[in-house]
Amino acid sequence: MSILSFVQKLDKNAIRYARRRLRGEKIESAMTALTRLGDLGLAWLLPAAYMLSSYKYRRRGAELLACFGVCVAVNNLMLKNIVDRERPYEAMPWLDTLVKRPRDYSFPSGHAAGSFASAYAIAKGFGKKTGIPAYVLASAISLTRVGVGVHYPSDVLAGAVVGTIIGAGTMKGLRKLKGR
């Protein structure tokens, strides 16, 4: 058994487990609400807009916006199309989803990547006191993507790694530009 087929088997088993265990109106409503916070990056773009409107936090808002934007461009427009992985509901036709089925590819998760790039920017800009809640929110949004049936766990894990790398790279680039 190859590593890829082993990961695929783990992914499918995790999805089966999640969809069996994460049932009930309250938990499904909570997962749907959290995943929607990640739709279009609302959980990150609304705070960025607020920060941009404030002189005190303008630079941090621009950093957050830059990290999110670069991440969307690299992850959603390039990586997903290169990897070309089908969504779980395409591989497992019995799988019901709790949200509208996305039409793009599955790997890596855009919600996870954008959330972790944004959490990185927030943690770098504001420190642990604000960074830890940002990472908790990023993790919650990311994990709901498995619970609502639109991502494999490996998509989410890869998205978190990609987002963190892109966030770190973007912040480093911005800080170099500022130093000039």
Protein Blocks (a to p, Z undefined) as FASTA:
>chain_A
ZZklmmmmmmmmmmmmmmmmmgcjklmmmmmmmmmmmggolmmmmmmmmmmmpmklmmmm
mmmmmmmmmmmmmmmmmmmmmnopacfklmmmmlccfbdcdfbdfbdcfklmmmmmmmmm
mmmmnojmlmmmmmmmmmmmmmmmmmnopacfklmmmmmmmmmmmmmmmmmmmmmmmmZZ
